[in-house]
Amino acid sequence: MHFTRMLLHLLRSRRRPTQGIWDDYSLPLRVLPTEIDIFMHVNNGMYFSIMDLGRLDMMVRSGVWTSIRNKGWSGVVSAETISFRKSLKLGQRYSVETRISGIDDRAVYFEHRIVVAGEIYARAFVATLVTSENGTVTRDELVDVFGSPPPGMDLPDWLHEWRLHNSLPSPRRPAAHRWA
């Protein structure tokens, strides 16, 4: 179901006004029956899927989607964290507000907010690696496609530290499972 919804939003985003990659984005949505759980609110696991739509909208409308696809690049989430304030209910209108918080030598950091009538219901930070057949795309390669971050857009130290302290070993290294 999520794949179908992403394809639909890919087509819709192409018809929405273009913006720069460093701009703030807003995607209006409504809570669907497939997103709620037994308590009749959006299931906590669905929020990240909804936020995927915000990143897709940003990438398509900025033109970055076409550029990275032409290069054979792909995005993969490496870490994410979320905080909740209020629940979204079936049929409720809301928006996914998306912006880039910064980039470092390994990831692009997105901030997403779920907003209803100007009020934040949830906020998440997502670290996304951009990969090619040769491995992770470098910061310099990203800047070639995204352009330079605007002056003053410095990745907050806590966000960079969060990703480092939250990360698992590279897929090329063992990661044995043992409860400590």
N, C-alpha and C positions, 0 to 999 in steps of 0.2 A: 504494500500500500504506500509506503513512504517513497519508494522509487517512482511510482506513478505521480505522486504529488510533486516530487522534485522536477520531473519532466514538465508537468503543467506549469510550475512556477518559472522554469527555464524559459518557456515560451512567453509567459506573461511579462517577465522581467525585460525581455527584448523590446516590448512595446512601451515600457515605462521610460520617463525622461532619463537621459544620461547624466552622470555625475562623476566627479573625480574620485579616485580610490581613497583619498584621505578625508573625504567628506563624511558626514554623519548620514546614515540611511534609515528610513522608516518603511516598514512593510506592514500594511494593515491586514489583519486576519480575523477569523472567527473560530471559536472552539468547535471542533468537529466531534461527532459521536465516537469516532475511532480513537480519540485522544483521551477519553475519560476512563476512570477506573470505577471500582465498585462503590466508592464514596461520592461519585458523581462530580468529581473535579478532575482537572488535567492530571494524569499520572506523572509523578516526578520524573520518570525516565523519558517521557515524551518531550520535555522542555528542550533537551539537546537536539532532538530531531527537528523541532520547530525552529530552533536557532540555526540549523543547517540551511533553512530556507532564507534566513536573513543574510548569511554569508554568500549564498548563491546569488541572491538578488544584487548584492554589492558587487560581486565579481562580474556578473553579466552587464549590469548598467554602467560600470566603469570601463568596460572593454578589456579588463584584465583576463576574464574568462577565455576570450578568443586567443589572446596572446599566449597564455600558458598552455592551452590545448594545442595550438600550432607548434609549440616547442616540445610537445609530448610530455609535459609536466603534469603532475597530479598533486592534490592536497591530501594530507592525512593528519588527523587530529592526534597529537601526542600527549596532551593533558588538558583537563578541563575541571573547573570547579564552579559551583553554583550556590547561591543563597536565595531563600524564599521568604516572602513577607505575607502574601495573600494567595488564595487559590483562585484559579480561573474556573468558571463553571460552564456547563454545556451551553453553546450558542452565544456566549459572551464575545463581544468585539474587543480587540486589543491590537497592539502593534508590537512588532519586534524591532527594536532600535539597535542598530549595529554600527560599530566604528572600529577602526584599527587603533589599538593602544600603543603599538610600537613594534619594532622588529629587533632581533638580535642576530647573532651569527648562526642560529639554528632554526628559529621559528618566527612566524608572524603571529602576533597576539591580538585577538579580537575581544572586544567587550560587547556583550549583548544585554539588553534590558527588555523585559516584558512589561509593557506600559498600558494602563487603562486610565483614560481620562486624565492624563498628565501625572499619574501616580505609578511608581515602580512597584510591581508585584514580585519580580524575580530579577536577579542579575547574575550573569555568568562571565567567566573569562575562559577563553579557549586558545591554547597554543597549537598552531598548525604548522607542520613541516610541509614544505613544497619539495617534491621529489621528482627526479628524472631517472632514466635508466642507469645513470652513473651514480646515483645516491642522492643525498640531500642537496638541494640547490643552495648555493652560497648567498650571503647577504648581498654581495656585489651584483650577483646575477638577478636577485629579486629587485634591487634598486634599478637595474636596467629596464625591467618591465614595469614596476610600480611607479618609478620616479623616486626622487629623494623625499624622505619624510619632511613635513613642514618644520620650519624653525620652532624650537621649543618642544617638539614631540620626542621626549626622551622616555624610554621604557622605564617605568617605576622599578626601583631596585627590588621591592618586595615581589613583584610579578616574575622577574627574572629568577630570583632566589626560589620562589615557589616551584617553578618548573624544574629547576635543578634538584631540589630536595624531594620532589614528588616523582621523579623519573625512574623508570626501570632500566636495567642494562640494555644495551644495544641488542637487536635481534641476532647479531653475529656472535654474541657472548652468551654463555649459559646463564640461566636464571632459575636455579633450583628452588623448589617450593618447600619451605620449612617454616612452621609457625615458631616465632622466637619467644 
